[in-house]
Amino acid sequence: MFSLQHSAFENAYISQKEASFPSHAYDGPFSELAQKIQVEHLGESCNLREKV
C-alpha cells in the first residue's frame, strides 16, 4: 500500500516533490511523511486495543 501511495504522489504532484510543505521539520516527499504518520497511528491503535 505504501509503495502505491508513494508512486501516486510522485506521479501526480511532480511540482511538490521538493516542497517543504506540510512540515518544515521533515525533508522529504509528503508520501513518506504520510507513511510515517500512518505507521505511528497504527502502533498507537494497537497499544490502545491491548489496554482494553
C-alpha positions in Angstrom: 0.0 0.0 0.0 2.7 2.5 0.9 4.6 1.9 -2.4 1.4 2.6 -4.3 0.7 5.7 -2.3 4.3 7.0 -2.9 4.2 6.2 -6.6 0.8 8.0 -7.0 2.2 11.1 -5.2 5.4 11.1 -7.2 3.5 11.0 -10.5 0.5 13.2 -9.6 2.3 16.0 -7.7 5.5 16.5 -9.6 5.9 20.1 -8.5 5.5 19.2 -4.9 8.3 16.5 -4.8 10.8 19.0 -3.3 8.3 21.3 -1.4 8.8 21.9 2.3 5.1 21.7 2.9 3.5 20.3 5.0 6.3 20.2 7.5 9.4 22.4 7.6 10.9 19.9 10.0 10.7 17.0 7.5 12.9 16.9 4.5 11.3 14.5 2.0 8.2 13.8 0.0 4.8 14.1 1.6 4.1 10.5 0.8 7.0 9.4 3.1 5.8 11.7 5.9 2.2 10.4 5.5 3.6 6.8 5.7 5.5 7.6 8.9 2.3 9.1 10.5 0.2 6.2 9.4 2.6 3.7 11.0 2.7 5.7 14.2 -1.1 5.8 14.4 -1.3 2.0 13.8 1.1 1.5 16.7 -0.9 3.7 18.9 -4.2 1.9 17.9 -2.6 -1.5 18.7 -1.4 -0.2 22.1 -5.0 1.0 22.9 -6.5 -2.3 22.0 -4.1 -4.1 24.3 -5.2 -2.0 27.2 -8.9 -2.7 26.7 
